[in-house]
Amino acid sequence: MTFHPTAHGTFVVERRYDASSARVYDAWADPVAFRRWYVDGDVRDDGSKANVLEWSHDFRVGGSAGGRFRFGDESNPVIFNETQYLDLVPDRRIITSYVMGFDRAEGRERFSACLATVDLFAHGEGTRLVYTEQGAFFGEDGAAHVPMRERGCADMLEFLGRDLAR
């Protein structure tokens, strides 16, 4: 196996929602709401959704596994996400660490390890959300993953906004 240097990246995505910070926080905390916007909100161009193979959501600091997600099908490799909640301040802050990678028959291959912070601020009648991610990206194309991850996180926060507007 060839070793490739780690690529590092940091990005910030901001959104404003017409919902209270308590409601935005609850959209992360509630497992049904979280799955609805985090997974089920991601509809592909052909109208299909991610094929969820495993799902758990343990929204508490230091839980054995804050979140375990596996997605994939015959035409897409199985991707895993293992999230740990490091700090939770109701209606104000969520800090997670997570690793993502491919789940292959011969074993797991991680392609990133990240620290993500969600800060929530009152903004008029709504909320300003500031999402900051610091990541280490592995593999030959590690640096290419930074802008892809930023786009993915921006999309994720759009799914949240659509869910809050329902």
Kinemage of the C-alpha trace (Angstrom):
@kinemage 1
@onewidth
@group {chain A} dominant
@subgroup {mainchain}
@vectorlist {calphas} color= white
{ca met a 1} P 0.000 0.000 0.000
{ca thr a 2} L 1.306 3.445 -0.930
{ca phe a 3} L 1.397 6.079 1.792
{ca his a 4} L 0.011 9.508 0.912
{ca pro a 5} L 0.509 12.587 3.084
{ca thr a 6} L -2.495 13.873 5.005
{ca ala a 7} L -4.283 16.890 3.549
{ca his a 8} L -5.760 19.322 6.058
{ca gly a 9} L -8.662 21.654 5.502
{ca thr a 10} L -10.851 24.043 7.444
{ca phe a 11} L -14.046 25.669 6.267
{ca val a 12} L -16.989 27.608 7.672
{ca val a 13} L -20.578 27.509 6.413
{ca glu a 14} L -23.178 29.938 7.766
{ca arg a 15} L -26.952 29.777 7.482
{ca arg a 16} L -29.841 31.803 8.856
{ca tyr a 17} L -33.098 30.066 9.715
{ca asp a 18} L -36.540 31.413 10.580
{ca ala a 19} L -36.643 29.148 13.625
{ca ser a 20} L -35.552 29.540 17.225
{ca ser a 21} L -32.171 28.190 18.299
{ca ala a 22} L -34.066 25.686 20.485
{ca arg a 23} L -35.862 24.366 17.397
{ca val a 24} L -32.638 24.172 15.372
{ca tyr a 25} L -30.857 22.371 18.229
{ca asp a 26} L -33.786 19.960 18.589
{ca ala a 27} L -33.534 19.132 14.866
{ca trp a 28} L -30.062 17.730 15.655
{ca ala a 29} L -31.011 16.141 18.991
{ca asp a 30} L -34.200 14.322 17.985
{ca pro a 31} L -33.292 11.091 16.154
{ca val a 32} L -36.399 11.126 13.939
{ca ala a 33} L -35.932 14.772 12.924
{ca phe a 34} L -32.175 14.316 12.431
{ca arg a 35} L -32.610 11.345 10.119
{ca arg a 36} L -35.370 13.147 8.204
{ca trp a 37} L -33.126 16.048 7.152
{ca tyr a 38} L -29.647 14.499 7.440
{ca val a 39} L -30.301 11.336 5.415
{ca asp a 40} L -33.776 11.377 3.925
{ca gly a 41} L -33.429 14.999 2.755
{ca asp a 42} L -30.564 14.018 0.444
{ca val a 43} L -32.364 13.136 -2.783
{ca arg a 44} L -30.169 12.329 -5.792
{ca asp a 45} L -30.698 13.835 -9.248
{ca asp a 46} L -32.574 10.693 -10.318
{ca gly a 47} L -34.985 11.022 -7.365
{ca ser a 48} L -33.472 8.170 -5.361
{ca lys a 49} L -32.245 8.407 -1.779
{ca ala a 50} L -29.327 6.909 0.082
{ca asn a 51} L -29.722 3.227 0.883
{ca val a 52} L -29.341 3.182 4.678
{ca leu a 53} L -27.694 -0.036 5.873
{ca glu a 54} L -27.147 0.965 9.512
{ca trp a 55} L -28.366 3.895 11.578
{ca ser a 56} L -28.042 4.918 15.212
{ca his a 57} L -28.206 8.324 16.860
{ca asp a 58} L -27.023 8.636 20.477
{ca phe a 59} L -27.117 12.388 21.095
{ca arg a 60} L -25.157 12.665 24.334
{ca val a 61} L -21.632 13.580 25.287
{ca gly a 62} L -19.362 10.568 25.537
{ca gly a 63} L -21.883 7.987 24.395
{ca ser a 64} L -20.369 4.723 23.226
{ca ala a 65} L -21.200 5.721 19.660
{ca gly a 66} L -22.790 9.118 19.105
{ca gly a 67} L -23.877 8.077 15.660
{ca arg a 68} L -23.168 5.172 13.367
{ca phe a 69} L -24.277 5.442 9.790
{ca arg a 70} L -23.662 3.149 6.832
{ca phe a 71} L -24.940 3.880 3.327
{ca gly a 72} L -24.520 2.157 -0.006
{ca asp a 73} L -25.879 -0.148 -2.661
{ca glu a 74} L -24.744 -2.269 -5.599
{ca ser a 75} L -23.754 0.776 -7.683
{ca asn a 76} L -22.099 2.768 -4.860
{ca pro a 77} L -19.480 1.675 -2.341
{ca val a 78} L -20.642 1.369 1.263
{ca ile a 79} L -19.630 4.460 3.221
{ca phe a 80} L -19.522 4.592 6.988
{ca asn a 81} L -19.660 7.555 9.366
{ca glu a 82} L -18.874 7.179 13.076
{ca thr a 83} L -19.647 10.294 15.096
{ca gln a 84} L -18.834 11.118 18.714
{ca tyr a 85} L -20.497 14.041 20.493
{ca leu a 86} L -17.813 15.924 22.414
{ca asp a 87} L -19.747 18.919 23.758
{ca leu a 88} L -23.443 19.797 23.841
{ca val a 89} L -24.845 23.080 25.131
{ca pro a 90} L -28.614 23.068 24.564
{ca asp a 91} L -29.750 25.682 22.046
{ca arg a 92} L -26.167 27.012 21.671
{ca arg a 93} L -23.478 24.520 20.600
{ca ile a 94} L -22.827 21.025 19.245
{ca ile a 95} L -19.266 19.727 18.837
{ca thr a 96} L -18.575 16.383 17.183
{ca ser a 97} L -15.662 14.370 15.960
{ca tyr a 98} L -16.218 11.874 13.203
{ca val a 99} L -14.469 9.535 10.828
{ca met a 100} L -15.714 8.513 7.406
{ca gly a 101} L -14.547 5.861 5.019
{ca phe a 102} L -15.338 2.873 2.854
{ca asp a 103} L -16.633 -0.342 4.397
{ca arg a 104} L -15.154 -3.078 2.214
{ca ala a 105} L -15.187 -6.854 2.517
{ca glu a 106} L -11.469 -6.789 3.347
{ca gly a 107} L -11.966 -4.148 6.062
{ca arg a 108} L -12.608 -0.488 6.667
{ca glu a 109} L -10.620 2.189 4.867
{ca arg a 110} L -10.902 5.623 6.460
{ca phe a 111} L -10.693 8.638 4.162
{ca ser a 112} L -11.203 11.425 6.727
{ca ala a 113} L -11.241 12.362 10.394
{ca cys a 114} L -12.888 15.652 11.346
{ca leu a 115} L -13.862 17.953 14.165
{ca ala a 116} L -17.099 19.881 13.557
{ca thr a 117} L -18.591 22.701 15.610
{ca val a 118} L -22.140 24.001 15.265
{ca asp a 119} L -22.678 27.371 16.967
{ca leu a 120} L -26.204 28.778 17.246
{ca phe a 121} L -26.872 32.490 17.727
{ca ala a 122} L -30.139 34.379 18.084
{ca his a 123} L -30.726 36.431 14.942
{ca gly a 124} L -33.861 38.543 15.145
{ca glu a 125} L -36.748 36.089 15.357
{ca gly a 126} L -34.567 33.294 14.012
{ca thr a 127} L -31.158 31.692 14.317
{ca arg a 128} L -27.746 32.174 12.749
{ca leu a 129} L -25.918 28.857 12.509
{ca val a 130} L -22.145 28.777 12.058
{ca tyr a 131} L -20.745 25.374 11.077
{ca thr a 132} L -16.951 25.063 11.304
{ca glu a 133} L -15.133 21.932 10.246
{ca gln a 134} L -11.463 21.054 10.603
{ca gly a 135} L -10.490 17.900 8.802
{ca ala a 136} L -7.700 15.523 7.973
{ca phe a 137} L -8.220 13.851 4.588
{ca phe a 138} L -6.317 10.728 3.575
{ca gly a 139} L -5.382 9.113 0.301
{ca glu a 140} L -3.926 10.107 -3.024
{ca asp a 141} L -6.686 12.657 -3.628
{ca gly a 142} L -7.030 13.846 -0.009
{ca ala a 143} L -6.828 17.549 -0.866
{ca ala a 144} L -9.670 17.154 -3.377
{ca his a 145} L -11.944 16.037 -0.555
{ca val a 146} L -11.851 19.407 1.238
{ca pro a 147} L -14.027 21.350 -1.255
{ca met a 148} L -16.236 18.284 -1.761
{ca arg a 149} L -16.830 18.028 1.995
{ca glu a 150} L -17.575 21.752 2.202
{ca arg a 151} L -20.199 21.398 -0.564
{ca gly a 152} L -21.652 18.353 1.173
{ca cys a 153} L -21.932 20.203 4.476
{ca ala a 154} L -23.497 23.227 2.760
{ca asp a 155} L -26.051 20.898 1.151
{ca met a 156} L -26.707 19.242 4.515
{ca leu a 157} L -27.493 22.633 6.072
{ca glu a 158} L -29.846 23.393 3.164
{ca phe a 159} L -31.693 20.133 3.917
{ca leu a 160} L -31.951 21.292 7.546
{ca gly a 161} L -33.363 24.636 6.406
{ca arg a 162} L -35.995 22.952 4.233
{ca asp a 163} L -36.977 20.707 7.137
{ca leu a 164} L -37.270 23.666 9.530
{ca ala a 165} L -39.459 25.504 7.008
{ca arg a 166} L -41.998 22.645 6.873
